[in-house]
Amino acid sequence: MDQLTEHIDATAPDYDVDPGRPYKRKSWEKVDPIGSLPFLCVHAGALLVFLAGFNWVAALTCLATFGMRMFGITGGYHRYFSHRTYKTSRAFQFVMAWLGASSAQLGPLWWAAHHRHHHRHSDTEDDVHSPIVRTFFWSHVGWIMCRKNEATNLSKIRDFAKFPELRFLNKYHVIPPLVLVLVLTIYGIILQTVFPGLGVTAFQIIVWGFFVSTVALYHCTFSINSLAHVIGTRRFDTEDHSKNNFLLAIATMGEGWHNNHHRYPSSERQGYYWWEIDITHYILRILSWFRLVWDIKTPPKEIYVEAKQKKRKT
């Protein structure tokens, strides 16, 4: 038995869960306030901004940590681990996994496995976060706060679960966010002591750079599961309710072109035309110049022909 098979067979049944935590099915499928305390505490931490006050350096730090980690989600967790829309080295693969994990959205295997399941069952009863089948709240945050969805279905992510470093990061996903907090703390202390003229405190750097940034990151990411299936336009007649939304594309560095994505998930590029801003795509293209990524997949010509035919009909 190889290492991956042994790891999967040791879980119950395809899920990486703790068998020592039995719970009734009804509670299993509901929001778990106790288990969601870390998630709720991050939101509470963002409220400290009213005590910390505003500072331009802290605000720019917030923007930087937001953008960096959003790319970890969009370029790493989504376009690479979920859909394999480009290739990269094992080393840079781990960098992308670490960057995504620093967003405090659990591990890369957990995230990608759930997303693959979503695409297989989008907007059906089996979809884990459909605003069409369930409530908007459930699609946005409820499903994340539910014990049923805390497991990692390794059978859906065997291609990446074979890497021990990714399984480690998936299990100890709290490490990258904690490292980020530590780095921000050191950075804040240096600014406060060495550059007092900036008027920024270490407390402000932590509150803005981690808590405010993380909460903004949460809800921009979650809006693709919720709002992008409710508000927007449809270029393609997909079997789900996915929609293209310009504002969500700006907020998520390109993920808002959700109807495009659901029509052809294998494409790294989600903004199919030059006017459809897709910052994640631009960054990956730049990385390809340095051979950090390669074999970037694009929509085939047939997709553009289909889009033109649909436009003529409307």
Buried (B, 14 or more C-beta within 10 A) or exposed (E): EEEBEEBBEEBEEBBBBEEEEEEEEEEBBEBBEEBBEEBEEBBEBBEBBEEBBEBEBBBEBBBEBBBBBBBBBBBBBBBBBBBBBBBBEEEBBBBBBBBBBBBBBBBBBBBBBBBBBBBEBBBEEEBBBBBBBBEBEBBBBBBBBBBBBBBBBBEBBEEBBBBEEBBBBBBEBEBBBEEBBEBBBEBBEEBBEEEEEEBBBBBBBBBBBBBBBBBBBBBBBBBBBBBBBBEBEBBBEBEBBBBBBBEBBEBBBBBBBBBBBBBBBEBBBBBBEEEBBBBBBBBBBEBBEEEBBEEBBBBEEEBEEBBEEEEEEE
